[in-house]
Amino acid sequence: MIQLPKNLKERFGSRCTDSRFECSFYGRDVAYIPPFLVRLLTRPVPDMVFRPLCAEEVSEIIAFAGRRRLAVTPRAGGSTALGSCVPVKAGIVIDLNGLKGVLGFEAGKEKVKVLPGTTWAELDGYLRRRGYCVRSYPSSFHVATIGGWLSGGGCGVGSLRYGPLVNQVSSLEVVLPSGEIRRVTRHSQPCVSWFAAAEGTLGVITGVELKVRTLPEATRHFLLASKEPGGLFEAARDCARGLAHPVYNLHYNSRSLNWALQTGGLAPEPLGRYHTLAVSLEGTPTDLDRAGESIWSMVKGYGLTMLDDSLALEEWENRFRLLRIRRLYPSLLACELLVPTASCQQYLEEVENLGRQAGVRMLTYAHIISRDQALVMTLYYSDEGNPFRYLCDASLTARIYRTGCRLGGGPYTIGFWNTPYLHLQKIHHPDRLQELRQRKLLLDPQGILNPGKVYGPTPLLSPVLFGIGLKAAGFLRVFLHERVRCDGWE
Ligand SMILES: Cc1cc2nc3c(=O)[nH]c(=O)nc-3n(C[C@H](O)[C@H](O)[C@H](O)COP(=O)(O)OP(=O)(O)OC[C@H]3O[C@@H](n4cnc5c(N)ncnc54)[C@H](O)[C@@H]3O)c2cc1C
């Protein structure tokens, strides 16, 4: 057990701790993983936690970690589900929630300089008071931070119009694993894109300069529905191609998800009977009228149903409550993938078939994030009170990923728990993986920043062992089949 050095204790005071009790709160994120498995594969509870207030303090902590060869895990909102912000090898957690606030706002250039621990809700609130707003944000808007979302995938609400977050960032201040504080731009070496989606493995982001926008003049929401998903995906692709400009956001819910929400009292009639596509428009009133006409012709052309405006508005307001289904089924397991929009219907059919064979209902929703891609979340019910079943069910996750990968997609973020899929599903082209590893070697030759994530699995999660484990889980799951079917769906 490593103890806090006296000089750092004096310097940081109550902003650092090596109390086992206090550190234990940093040993998990929002996902439940059976504790015996976590303990078998990782050392998730850090030896010490620091809450710095500026880049210089982050640099001091990292320099100390480098001297002692301690792992450093950056953490902000802690809202990931793949262990991205949870230590694999104990060491130090840097809690970045103290680096909060707006440093500068240039209204004319629609640009803001912000500290990374600011949440999306806080930044958006600051901007709205001045007639501006953020361009895009995650559904975890109220807890997710600017630095956390940039270090993850950066796709969510509004990405359809503005692209992933990295496209909106002009420069960053980063503390490198050497302890050096560096300003990086889109064209420097290393550049902004190295740190986007790096999941805190290349540097700690301590400042972000990003583009914002003026508040839209008008907004309007439509909720398209259909008993079959095909026409909805066609409409979604038309909208993403710009046929109903100015679309800001497109969100799809499968019929099984709507049904589960409705039967649990979390969605009104008649949602449970339909697959739905929520179309949100933002622009001038004239543009919205024109786009509204295009949407009505899609409804007629694809034989869809247009639901009531009040339901459309409710669906939009629920964008921050996408996981409310967990109130009914707290043990949901989840897979998040990028899937080509052209393959979404096939993905849905195959995954629902898989669910039927396995005796579980697959609940799917998706953000359409570009002309070609959707960020798809499939959830299914398990039982975390029964670790044996929970582990056997995890074999379904692998099969869902396999389906998505075969259709040209793949897992969205990697964190710790998706590292085995780097090889099993070949998430990256080998050249891309090699390039990522070279960046890591260049910036972090000692491998202190967030080890065990992004570049390759730890030995116990090696593709061979993991593959055997999955096969065994899949085999044993057959014996659970009858029990699972009796779990009260329909
Ligand atoms: C209900 C719900 C909805 C969600 N919706 C979305 C969504 O729409 N889109 C999406 O992409 N994700 C989504 N997520 C996942 C998650 O909330 C996001 O990835 C979020 O942006 C993470 O931000 P955070 O502040 O919680 O970061 P954390 O979870 O604390 O950290 C995330 C990663 O970033 C690293 N990190 C954090 N801060 C820094 C920093 N300053 N410098 C370097 N590395 C850093 C951490 O080490 C970790 O690897 C959702 C999660 C939930 C629970």
The ligand as an ORCA input file, in Angstrom:
! r2SCAN-3c Opt
* xyz 0 1
  C     -27.432      8.165    -19.153
  C     -26.140      8.213    -19.936
  C     -26.145      8.765    -21.208
  C     -24.940      8.835    -21.952
  N     -24.986      9.393    -23.201
  C     -23.842      9.472    -23.909
  C     -23.848     10.074    -25.206
  O     -24.878     10.558    -25.697
  N     -22.686     10.085    -25.899
  C     -21.520      9.586    -25.364
  O     -20.482      9.650    -26.019
  N     -21.485      9.029    -24.147
  C     -22.606      8.968    -23.407
  N     -22.562      8.422    -22.157
  C     -21.290      7.950    -21.599
  C     -20.571      9.058    -20.772
  O     -21.500      9.777    -20.015
  C     -19.842     10.031    -21.654
  O     -18.816      9.399    -22.339
  C     -19.299     11.234    -20.873
  O     -18.941     12.211    -21.785
  C     -18.145     10.955    -19.973
  O     -17.825     12.163    -19.309
  P     -17.413     12.177    -17.785
  O     -17.144     13.576    -17.397
  O     -18.394     11.426    -16.969
  O     -16.018     11.400    -17.879
  P     -15.478     10.178    -17.026
  O     -16.469      9.053    -17.082
  O     -15.026     10.611    -15.705
  O     -14.212      9.809    -17.923
  C     -14.382      9.360    -19.239
  C     -13.006      9.110    -19.865
  O     -12.362     10.346    -20.067
  C     -11.143     10.424    -19.334
  N     -11.091     11.808    -18.865
  C     -12.026     12.492    -18.165
  N     -11.648     13.775    -18.042
  C     -10.457     13.905    -18.663
  C      -9.554     14.979    -18.885
  N      -9.822     16.216    -18.457
  N      -8.406     14.729    -19.548
  C      -8.115     13.492    -20.027
  N      -8.931     12.450    -19.852
  C     -10.092     12.654    -19.187
  C     -11.241      9.357    -18.264
  O      -9.967      8.857    -17.919
  C     -12.057      8.303    -18.985
  O     -11.245      7.539    -19.811
  C     -23.741      8.328    -21.400
  C     -23.742      7.777    -20.110
  C     -24.925      7.720    -19.377
  C     -24.886      7.133    -17.994
*
